[in-house]
Amino acid sequence: MIFFGINPTLEVLNSKHLRNIKEIIIDKAKENPRIETITGLASKSGVKVRFVDRPVLNNITKTSSHQGVAFD
């Protein structure tokens, strides 16, 4: 199941459910300090991060309201 949005991603990265994340998918053109925080937390936690073009992320999430980040 795909989840998306900045706050849900930050919440799961800071929770005990971190081990359930397979990867974080980020719009490679999105510039946002909170997404940089997500990338840093993922790196520290050993979570895979994949950067994709926005249309790919739109397709993965089935919406354009993902705020540039999703996780599986």
HTML snippet that shows the backbone in 3Dmol.js (N, CA, C, O; Angstrom):
<script src="https://3Dmol.org/build/3Dmol-min.js"></script>
<div id="view" style="width:600px;height:400px;position:relative"></div>
<script>
const pdb = `
ATOM      1  N   MET A   1       0.848  -1.176   0.000  1.00  0.00           N
ATOM      2  CA  MET A   1       0.000   0.000   0.000  1.00  0.00           C
ATOM      3  C   MET A   1       0.896   1.242   0.000  1.00  0.00           C
ATOM      4  O   MET A   1       1.890   1.300   0.723  1.00  0.00           O
ATOM      5  N   ILE A   2       0.538   2.212  -0.804  1.00  0.00           N
ATOM      6  CA  ILE A   2       1.294   3.457  -0.908  1.00  0.00           C
ATOM      7  C   ILE A   2       0.633   4.523  -0.033  1.00  0.00           C
ATOM      8  O   ILE A   2      -0.581   4.719  -0.077  1.00  0.00           O
ATOM      9  N   PHE A   3       1.455   5.203   0.759  1.00  0.00           N
ATOM     10  CA  PHE A   3       1.021   6.345   1.557  1.00  0.00           C
ATOM     11  C   PHE A   3       1.772   7.557   1.045  1.00  0.00           C
ATOM     12  O   PHE A   3       2.857   7.415   0.480  1.00  0.00           O
ATOM     13  N   PHE A   4       1.222   8.741   1.227  1.00  0.00           N
ATOM     14  CA  PHE A   4       1.908   9.919   0.713  1.00  0.00           C
ATOM     15  C   PHE A   4       1.644  11.124   1.581  1.00  0.00           C
ATOM     16  O   PHE A   4       0.718  11.147   2.391  1.00  0.00           O
ATOM     17  N   GLY A   5       2.492  12.138   1.390  1.00  0.00           N
ATOM     18  CA  GLY A   5       2.390  13.382   2.137  1.00  0.00           C
ATOM     19  C   GLY A   5       3.579  13.557   3.058  1.00  0.00           C
ATOM     20  O   GLY A   5       4.172  12.585   3.527  1.00  0.00           O
ATOM     21  N   ILE A   6       3.916  14.805   3.306  1.00  0.00           N
ATOM     22  CA  ILE A   6       5.087  15.114   4.133  1.00  0.00           C
ATOM     23  C   ILE A   6       4.868  14.688   5.580  1.00  0.00           C
ATOM     24  O   ILE A   6       5.708  13.984   6.140  1.00  0.00           O
ATOM     25  N   ASN A   7       3.768  15.093   6.193  1.00  0.00           N
ATOM     26  CA  ASN A   7       3.547  14.755   7.605  1.00  0.00           C
ATOM     27  C   ASN A   7       3.458  13.252   7.855  1.00  0.00           C
ATOM     28  O   ASN A   7       4.099  12.771   8.789  1.00  0.00           O
ATOM     29  N   PRO A   8       2.699  12.486   7.074  1.00  0.00           N
ATOM     30  CA  PRO A   8       2.677  11.041   7.312  1.00  0.00           C
ATOM     31  C   PRO A   8       4.057  10.395   7.173  1.00  0.00           C
ATOM     32  O   PRO A   8       4.396   9.474   7.916  1.00  0.00           O
ATOM     33  N   THR A   9       4.841  10.880   6.223  1.00  0.00           N
ATOM     34  CA  THR A   9       6.180  10.316   6.031  1.00  0.00           C
ATOM     35  C   THR A   9       7.069  10.630   7.215  1.00  0.00           C
ATOM     36  O   THR A   9       7.782   9.752   7.703  1.00  0.00           O
ATOM     37  N   LEU A  10       7.040  11.879   7.689  1.00  0.00           N
ATOM     38  CA  LEU A  10       7.830  12.243   8.859  1.00  0.00           C
ATOM     39  C   LEU A  10       7.386  11.450  10.088  1.00  0.00           C
ATOM     40  O   LEU A  10       8.220  10.999  10.873  1.00  0.00           O
ATOM     41  N   GLU A  11       6.100  11.284  10.249  1.00  0.00           N
ATOM     42  CA  GLU A  11       5.588  10.545  11.406  1.00  0.00           C
ATOM     43  C   GLU A  11       6.076   9.101  11.414  1.00  0.00           C
ATOM     44  O   GLU A  11       6.502   8.594  12.451  1.00  0.00           O
ATOM     45  N   VAL A  12       6.016   8.450  10.280  1.00  0.00           N
ATOM     46  CA  VAL A  12       6.446   7.049  10.247  1.00  0.00           C
ATOM     47  C   VAL A  12       7.966   6.931  10.415  1.00  0.00           C
ATOM     48  O   VAL A  12       8.446   5.963  11.005  1.00  0.00           O
ATOM     49  N   LEU A  13       8.720   7.900   9.907  1.00  0.00           N
ATOM     50  CA  LEU A  13      10.175   7.866  10.080  1.00  0.00           C
ATOM     51  C   LEU A  13      10.577   8.064  11.544  1.00  0.00           C
ATOM     52  O   LEU A  13      11.633   7.599  11.972  1.00  0.00           O
ATOM     53  N   ASN A  14       9.742   8.746  12.291  1.00  0.00           N
ATOM     54  CA  ASN A  14      10.023   9.008  13.699  1.00  0.00           C
ATOM     55  C   ASN A  14       9.302   8.044  14.638  1.00  0.00           C
ATOM     56  O   ASN A  14       9.248   8.284  15.844  1.00  0.00           O
ATOM     57  N   SER A  15       8.756   6.974  14.109  1.00  0.00           N
ATOM     58  CA  SER A  15       7.971   6.053  14.935  1.00  0.00           C
ATOM     59  C   SER A  15       8.590   4.667  14.972  1.00  0.00           C
ATOM     60  O   SER A  15       9.580   4.386  14.297  1.00  0.00           O
ATOM     61  N   LYS A  16       7.984   3.816  15.773  1.00  0.00           N
ATOM     62  CA  LYS A  16       8.425   2.428  15.855  1.00  0.00           C
ATOM     63  C   LYS A  16       8.045   1.637  14.603  1.00  0.00           C
ATOM     64  O   LYS A  16       8.498   0.505  14.428  1.00  0.00           O
ATOM     65  N   HIS A  17       7.221   2.220  13.734  1.00  0.00           N
ATOM     66  CA  HIS A  17       6.789   1.544  12.509  1.00  0.00           C
ATOM     67  C   HIS A  17       7.782   1.716  11.359  1.00  0.00           C
ATOM     68  O   HIS A  17       7.518   1.298  10.232  1.00  0.00           O
ATOM     69  N   LEU A  18       8.906   2.323  11.651  1.00  0.00           N
ATOM     70  CA  LEU A  18       9.929   2.576  10.633  1.00  0.00           C
ATOM     71  C   LEU A  18      10.322   1.296   9.904  1.00  0.00           C
ATOM     72  O   LEU A  18      10.561   1.317   8.696  1.00  0.00           O
ATOM     73  N   ARG A  19      10.390   0.209  10.612  1.00  0.00           N
ATOM     74  CA  ARG A  19      10.827  -1.053  10.003  1.00  0.00           C
ATOM     75  C   ARG A  19       9.870  -1.547   8.917  1.00  0.00           C
ATOM     76  O   ARG A  19      10.226  -2.419   8.124  1.00  0.00           O
ATOM     77  N   ASN A  20       8.668  -0.996   8.880  1.00  0.00           N
ATOM     78  CA  ASN A  20       7.682  -1.413   7.884  1.00  0.00           C
ATOM     79  C   ASN A  20       7.817  -0.679   6.560  1.00  0.00           C
ATOM     80  O   ASN A  20       7.116  -1.015   5.605  1.00  0.00           O
ATOM     81  N   ILE A  21       8.691   0.306   6.474  1.00  0.00           N
ATOM     82  CA  ILE A  21       8.851   1.073   5.237  1.00  0.00           C
ATOM     83  C   ILE A  21       9.801   0.340   4.296  1.00  0.00           C
ATOM     84  O   ILE A  21      10.923   0.004   4.673  1.00  0.00           O
ATOM     85  N   LYS A  22       9.345   0.097   3.074  1.00  0.00           N
ATOM     86  CA  LYS A  22      10.204  -0.520   2.060  1.00  0.00           C
ATOM     87  C   LYS A  22      11.061   0.534   1.373  1.00  0.00           C
ATOM     88  O   LYS A  22      12.261   0.340   1.183  1.00  0.00           O
ATOM     89  N   GLU A  23      10.440   1.650   1.000  1.00  0.00           N
ATOM     90  CA  GLU A  23      11.174   2.742   0.366  1.00  0.00           C
ATOM     91  C   GLU A  23      10.367   4.028   0.431  1.00  0.00           C
ATOM     92  O   GLU A  23       9.146   4.024   0.585  1.00  0.00           O
ATOM     93  N   ILE A  24      11.103   5.133   0.305  1.00  0.00           N
ATOM     94  CA  ILE A  24      10.491   6.454   0.204  1.00  0.00           C
ATOM     95  C   ILE A  24      10.727   6.936  -1.215  1.00  0.00           C
ATOM     96  O   ILE A  24      11.840   6.843  -1.733  1.00  0.00           O
ATOM     97  N   ILE A  25       9.684   7.449  -1.837  1.00  0.00           N
ATOM     98  CA  ILE A  25       9.748   7.902  -3.221  1.00  0.00           C
ATOM     99  C   ILE A  25       9.546   9.411  -3.215  1.00  0.00           C
ATOM    100  O   ILE A  25       8.563   9.913  -2.671  1.00  0.00           O
ATOM    101  N   ILE A  26      10.493  10.135  -3.831  1.00  0.00           N
ATOM    102  CA  ILE A  26      10.475  11.596  -3.781  1.00  0.00           C
ATOM    103  C   ILE A  26      10.523  12.178  -5.186  1.00  0.00           C
ATOM    104  O   ILE A  26      11.260  11.698  -6.047  1.00  0.00           O
ATOM    105  N   ASP A  27       9.737  13.206  -5.402  1.00  0.00           N
ATOM    106  CA  ASP A  27       9.772  13.977  -6.650  1.00  0.00           C
ATOM    107  C   ASP A  27      11.129  14.670  -6.713  1.00  0.00           C
ATOM    108  O   ASP A  27      11.436  15.517  -5.874  1.00  0.00           O
ATOM    109  N   LYS A  28      11.933  14.316  -7.695  1.00  0.00           N
ATOM    110  CA  LYS A  28      13.303  14.832  -7.750  1.00  0.00           C
ATOM    111  C   LYS A  28      13.379  16.329  -8.020  1.00  0.00           C
ATOM    112  O   LYS A  28      14.426  16.936  -7.796  1.00  0.00           O
ATOM    113  N   ALA A  29      12.301  16.936  -8.493  1.00  0.00           N
ATOM    114  CA  ALA A  29      12.308  18.379  -8.754  1.00  0.00           C
ATOM    115  C   ALA A  29      11.776  19.184  -7.564  1.00  0.00           C
ATOM    116  O   ALA A  29      11.858  20.412  -7.565  1.00  0.00           O
ATOM    117  N   LYS A  30      11.241  18.513  -6.565  1.00  0.00           N
ATOM    118  CA  LYS A  30      10.616  19.200  -5.428  1.00  0.00           C
ATOM    119  C   LYS A  30      11.694  19.693  -4.468  1.00  0.00           C
ATOM    120  O   LYS A  30      12.521  18.914  -3.994  1.00  0.00           O
ATOM    121  N   GLU A  31      11.673  20.990  -4.189  1.00  0.00           N
ATOM    122  CA  GLU A  31      12.606  21.575  -3.235  1.00  0.00           C
ATOM    123  C   GLU A  31      11.813  22.048  -2.033  1.00  0.00           C
ATOM    124  O   GLU A  31      10.986  22.954  -2.133  1.00  0.00           O
ATOM    125  N   ASN A  32      12.077  21.425  -0.901  1.00  0.00           N
ATOM    126  CA  ASN A  32      11.354  21.733   0.316  1.00  0.00           C
ATOM    127  C   ASN A  32      12.232  21.304   1.490  1.00  0.00           C
ATOM    128  O   ASN A  32      12.704  20.167   1.511  1.00  0.00           O
ATOM    129  N   PRO A  33      12.459  22.169   2.453  1.00  0.00           N
ATOM    130  CA  PRO A  33      13.304  21.808   3.595  1.00  0.00           C
ATOM    131  C   PRO A  33      12.786  20.586   4.360  1.00  0.00           C
ATOM    132  O   PRO A  33      13.576  19.830   4.923  1.00  0.00           O
ATOM    133  N   ARG A  34      11.489  20.394   4.382  1.00  0.00           N
ATOM    134  CA  ARG A  34      10.933  19.239   5.096  1.00  0.00           C
ATOM    135  C   ARG A  34      11.219  17.942   4.343  1.00  0.00           C
ATOM    136  O   ARG A  34      11.377  16.889   4.960  1.00  0.00           O
ATOM    137  N   ILE A  35      11.287  18.014   3.016  1.00  0.00           N
ATOM    138  CA  ILE A  35      11.654  16.829   2.245  1.00  0.00           C
ATOM    139  C   ILE A  35      13.136  16.532   2.454  1.00  0.00           C
ATOM    140  O   ILE A  35      13.534  15.368   2.480  1.00  0.00           O
ATOM    141  N   GLU A  36      13.954  17.568   2.602  1.00  0.00           N
ATOM    142  CA  GLU A  36      15.369  17.352   2.932  1.00  0.00           C
ATOM    143  C   GLU A  36      15.493  16.671   4.293  1.00  0.00           C
ATOM    144  O   GLU A  36      16.362  15.819   4.479  1.00  0.00           O
ATOM    145  N   THR A  37      14.644  17.031   5.236  1.00  0.00           N
ATOM    146  CA  THR A  37      14.627  16.364   6.547  1.00  0.00           C
ATOM    147  C   THR A  37      14.259  14.892   6.376  1.00  0.00           C
ATOM    148  O   THR A  37      14.872  14.023   6.998  1.00  0.00           O
ATOM    149  N   ILE A  38      13.278  14.612   5.552  1.00  0.00           N
ATOM    150  CA  ILE A  38      12.870  13.225   5.283  1.00  0.00           C
ATOM    151  C   ILE A  38      14.035  12.438   4.702  1.00  0.00           C
ATOM    152  O   ILE A  38      14.302  11.315   5.127  1.00  0.00           O
ATOM    153  N   THR A  39      14.726  13.022   3.735  1.00  0.00           N
ATOM    154  CA  THR A  39      15.867  12.350   3.115  1.00  0.00           C
ATOM    155  C   THR A  39      16.948  12.057   4.153  1.00  0.00           C
ATOM    156  O   THR A  39      17.523  10.969   4.160  1.00  0.00           O
ATOM    157  N   GLY A  40      17.224  13.013   5.020  1.00  0.00           N
ATOM    158  CA  GLY A  40      18.233  12.817   6.059  1.00  0.00           C
ATOM    159  C   GLY A  40      17.838  11.734   7.047  1.00  0.00           C
ATOM    160  O   GLY A  40      18.659  10.885   7.395  1.00  0.00           O
ATOM    161  N   LEU A  41      16.599  11.751   7.501  1.00  0.00           N
ATOM    162  CA  LEU A  41      16.123  10.725   8.434  1.00  0.00           C
ATOM    163  C   LEU A  41      16.155   9.338   7.789  1.00  0.00           C
ATOM    164  O   LEU A  41      16.515   8.353   8.434  1.00  0.00           O
ATOM    165  N   ALA A  42      15.778   9.272   6.526  1.00  0.00           N
ATOM    166  CA  ALA A  42      15.798   7.986   5.822  1.00  0.00           C
ATOM    167  C   ALA A  42      17.225   7.457   5.721  1.00  0.00           C
ATOM    168  O   ALA A  42      17.464   6.270   5.946  1.00  0.00           O
ATOM    169  N   SER A  43      18.164   8.322   5.389  1.00  0.00           N
ATOM    170  CA  SER A  43      19.566   7.905   5.284  1.00  0.00           C
ATOM    171  C   SER A  43      20.083   7.375   6.618  1.00  0.00           C
ATOM    172  O   SER A  43      20.734   6.332   6.669  1.00  0.00           O
ATOM    173  N   LYS A  44      19.790   8.096   7.691  1.00  0.00           N
ATOM    174  CA  LYS A  44      20.231   7.673   9.030  1.00  0.00           C
ATOM    175  C   LYS A  44      19.615   6.343   9.434  1.00  0.00           C
ATOM    176  O   LYS A  44      20.226   5.564  10.167  1.00  0.00           O
ATOM    177  N   SER A  45      18.410   6.086   8.957  1.00  0.00           N
ATOM    178  CA  SER A  45      17.687   4.873   9.340  1.00  0.00           C
ATOM    179  C   SER A  45      17.902   3.714   8.375  1.00  0.00           C
ATOM    180  O   SER A  45      17.432   2.604   8.623  1.00  0.00           O
ATOM    181  N   GLY A  46      18.607   3.964   7.281  1.00  0.00           N
ATOM    182  CA  GLY A  46      18.855   2.912   6.305  1.00  0.00           C
ATOM    183  C   GLY A  46      17.677   2.603   5.404  1.00  0.00           C
ATOM    184  O   GLY A  46      17.603   1.519   4.825  1.00  0.00           O
ATOM    185  N   VAL A  47      16.753   3.546   5.279  1.00  0.00           N
ATOM    186  CA  VAL A  47      15.588   3.367   4.415  1.00  0.00           C
ATOM    187  C   VAL A  47      15.951   3.816   3.002  1.00  0.00           C
ATOM    188  O   VAL A  47      16.520   4.890   2.810  1.00  0.00           O
ATOM    189  N   LYS A  48      15.621   2.992   2.027  1.00  0.00           N
ATOM    190  CA  LYS A  48      15.904   3.306   0.626  1.00  0.00           C
ATOM    191  C   LYS A  48      15.091   4.516   0.186  1.00  0.00           C
ATOM    192  O   LYS A  48      13.905   4.627   0.493  1.00  0.00           O
ATOM    193  N   VAL A  49      15.747   5.423  -0.538  1.00  0.00           N
ATOM    194  CA  VAL A  49      15.090   6.602  -1.109  1.00  0.00           C
ATOM    195  C   VAL A  49      15.253   6.538  -2.622  1.00  0.00           C
ATOM    196  O   VAL A  49      16.353   6.329  -3.134  1.00  0.00           O
ATOM    197  N   ARG A  50      14.148   6.720  -3.324  1.00  0.00           N
ATOM    198  CA  ARG A  50      14.178   6.724  -4.793  1.00  0.00           C
ATOM    199  C   ARG A  50      13.630   8.061  -5.271  1.00  0.00           C
ATOM    200  O   ARG A  50      12.551   8.481  -4.854  1.00  0.00           O
ATOM    201  N   PHE A  51      14.377   8.726  -6.146  1.00  0.00           N
ATOM    202  CA  PHE A  51      13.956  10.004  -6.723  1.00  0.00           C
ATOM    203  C   PHE A  51      13.396   9.744  -8.112  1.00  0.00           C
ATOM    204  O   PHE A  51      14.014   9.061  -8.929  1.00  0.00           O
ATOM    205  N   VAL A  52      12.209  10.301  -8.367  1.00  0.00           N
ATOM    206  CA  VAL A  52      11.528  10.084  -9.643  1.00  0.00           C
ATOM    207  C   VAL A  52      10.986  11.408 -10.169  1.00  0.00           C
ATOM    208  O   VAL A  52      10.916  12.393  -9.434  1.00  0.00           O
ATOM    209  N   ASP A  53      10.604  11.426 -11.436  1.00  0.00           N
ATOM    210  CA  ASP A  53       9.931  12.586 -12.016  1.00  0.00           C
ATOM    211  C   ASP A  53       8.512  12.666 -11.463  1.00  0.00           C
ATOM    212  O   ASP A  53       7.918  11.650 -11.100  1.00  0.00           O
ATOM    213  N   ARG A  54       7.977  13.881 -11.405  1.00  0.00           N
ATOM    214  CA  ARG A  54       6.638  14.099 -10.848  1.00  0.00           C
ATOM    215  C   ARG A  54       5.562  13.223 -11.510  1.00  0.00           C
ATOM    216  O   ARG A  54       4.731  12.661 -10.796  1.00  0.00           O
ATOM    217  N   PRO A  55       5.544  13.084 -12.848  1.00  0.00           N
ATOM    218  CA  PRO A  55       4.517  12.220 -13.447  1.00  0.00           C
ATOM    219  C   PRO A  55       4.600  10.765 -12.952  1.00  0.00           C
ATOM    220  O   PRO A  55       3.579  10.087 -12.839  1.00  0.00           O
ATOM    221  N   VAL A  56       5.789  10.302 -12.668  1.00  0.00           N
ATOM    222  CA  VAL A  56       5.938   8.943 -12.147  1.00  0.00           C
ATOM    223  C   VAL A  56       5.331   8.863 -10.746  1.00  0.00           C
ATOM    224  O   VAL A  56       4.619   7.909 -10.431  1.00  0.00           O
ATOM    225  N   LEU A  57       5.610   9.858  -9.910  1.00  0.00           N
ATOM    226  CA  LEU A  57       5.041   9.883  -8.557  1.00  0.00           C
ATOM    227  C   LEU A  57       3.521  10.031  -8.611  1.00  0.00           C
ATOM    228  O   LEU A  57       2.810   9.414  -7.818  1.00  0.00           O
ATOM    229  N   ASN A  58       3.024  10.840  -9.536  1.00  0.00           N
ATOM    230  CA  ASN A  58       1.572  10.957  -9.725  1.00  0.00           C
ATOM    231  C   ASN A  58       0.962   9.599 -10.057  1.00  0.00           C
ATOM    232  O   ASN A  58      -0.101   9.243  -9.548  1.00  0.00           O
ATOM    233  N   ASN A  59       1.637   8.853 -10.904  1.00  0.00           N
ATOM    234  CA  ASN A  59       1.151   7.536 -11.303  1.00  0.00           C
ATOM    235  C   ASN A  59       1.199   6.548 -10.133  1.00  0.00           C
ATOM    236  O   ASN A  59       0.266   5.771  -9.933  1.00  0.00           O
ATOM    237  N   ILE A  60       2.270   6.583  -9.377  1.00  0.00           N
ATOM    238  CA  ILE A  60       2.417   5.672  -8.235  1.00  0.00           C
ATOM    239  C   ILE A  60       1.330   5.930  -7.194  1.00  0.00           C
ATOM    240  O   ILE A  60       0.728   4.991  -6.671  1.00  0.00           O
ATOM    241  N   THR A  61       1.080   7.214  -6.895  1.00  0.00           N
ATOM    242  CA  THR A  61       0.114   7.563  -5.846  1.00  0.00           C
ATOM    243  C   THR A  61      -1.314   7.689  -6.365  1.00  0.00           C
ATOM    244  O   THR A  61      -2.257   7.733  -5.575  1.00  0.00           O
ATOM    245  N   LYS A  62      -1.480   7.747  -7.672  1.00  0.00           N
ATOM    246  CA  LYS A  62      -2.797   7.931  -8.309  1.00  0.00           C
ATOM    247  C   LYS A  62      -3.417   9.286  -7.963  1.00  0.00           C
ATOM    248  O   LYS A  62      -4.638   9.442  -7.969  1.00  0.00           O
ATOM    249  N   THR A  63      -2.553  10.267  -7.662  1.00  0.00           N
ATOM    250  CA  THR A  63      -3.005  11.624  -7.362  1.00  0.00           C
ATOM    251  C   THR A  63      -1.844  12.588  -7.596  1.00  0.00           C
ATOM    252  O   THR A  63      -0.688  12.175  -7.684  1.00  0.00           O
ATOM    253  N   SER A  64      -2.163  13.857  -7.693  1.00  0.00           N
ATOM    254  CA  SER A  64      -1.113  14.871  -7.777  1.00  0.00           C
ATOM    255  C   SER A  64      -0.989  15.616  -6.443  1.00  0.00           C
ATOM    256  O   SER A  64      -0.233  16.581  -6.338  1.00  0.00           O
ATOM    257  N   SER A  65      -1.722  15.173  -5.440  1.00  0.00           N
ATOM    258  CA  SER A  65      -1.740  15.825  -4.124  1.00  0.00           C
ATOM    259  C   SER A  65      -0.806  15.145  -3.120  1.00  0.00           C
ATOM    260  O   SER A  65      -1.120  15.087  -1.931  1.00  0.00           O
ATOM    261  N   HIS A  66       0.320  14.638  -3.574  1.00  0.00           N
ATOM    262  CA  HIS A  66       1.226  13.862  -2.732  1.00  0.00           C
ATOM    263  C   HIS A  66       2.283  14.693  -2.005  1.00  0.00           C
ATOM    264  O   HIS A  66       3.023  14.157  -1.181  1.00  0.00           O
ATOM    265  N   GLN A  67       2.365  15.984  -2.294  1.00  0.00           N
ATOM    266  CA  GLN A  67       3.338  16.905  -1.703  1.00  0.00           C
ATOM    267  C   GLN A  67       4.788  16.541  -2.044  1.00  0.00           C
ATOM    268  O   GLN A  67       5.721  16.996  -1.382  1.00  0.00           O
ATOM    269  N   GLY A  68       4.966  15.725  -3.071  1.00  0.00           N
ATOM    270  CA  GLY A  68       6.311  15.392  -3.516  1.00  0.00           C
ATOM    271  C   GLY A  68       6.955  14.207  -2.823  1.00  0.00           C
ATOM    272  O   GLY A  68       8.137  13.933  -3.033  1.00  0.00           O
ATOM    273  N   VAL A  69       6.192  13.499  -1.997  1.00  0.00           N
ATOM    274  CA  VAL A  69       6.779  12.368  -1.266  1.00  0.00           C
ATOM    275  C   VAL A  69       5.725  11.285  -1.004  1.00  0.00           C
ATOM    276  O   VAL A  69       4.562  11.574  -0.719  1.00  0.00           O
ATOM    277  N   ALA A  70       6.171  10.036  -1.109  1.00  0.00           N
ATOM    278  CA  ALA A  70       5.317   8.890  -0.821  1.00  0.00           C
ATOM    279  C   ALA A  70       6.187   7.791  -0.218  1.00  0.00           C
ATOM    280  O   ALA A  70       7.413   7.820  -0.331  1.00  0.00           O
ATOM    281  N   PHE A  71       5.544   6.839   0.411  1.00  0.00           N
ATOM    282  CA  PHE A  71       6.303   5.676   0.914  1.00  0.00           C
ATOM    283  C   PHE A  71       5.461   4.427   0.819  1.00  0.00           C
ATOM    284  O   PHE A  71       4.230   4.460   0.792  1.00  0.00           O
ATOM    285  N   ASP A  72       6.179   3.330   0.769  1.00  0.00           N
ATOM    286  CA  ASP A  72       5.572   2.011   0.646  1.00  0.00           C
ATOM    287  C   ASP A  72       6.096   1.156   1.773  1.00  0.00           C
ATOM    288  O   ASP A  72       5.725  -0.012   1.885  1.00  0.00           O
TER     289      ASP A  72
END
`;
const viewer = $3Dmol.createViewer("view");
viewer.addModel(pdb, "pdb");
viewer.setStyle({}, {cartoon: {color: "spectrum"}});
viewer.zoomTo();
viewer.render();
</script>
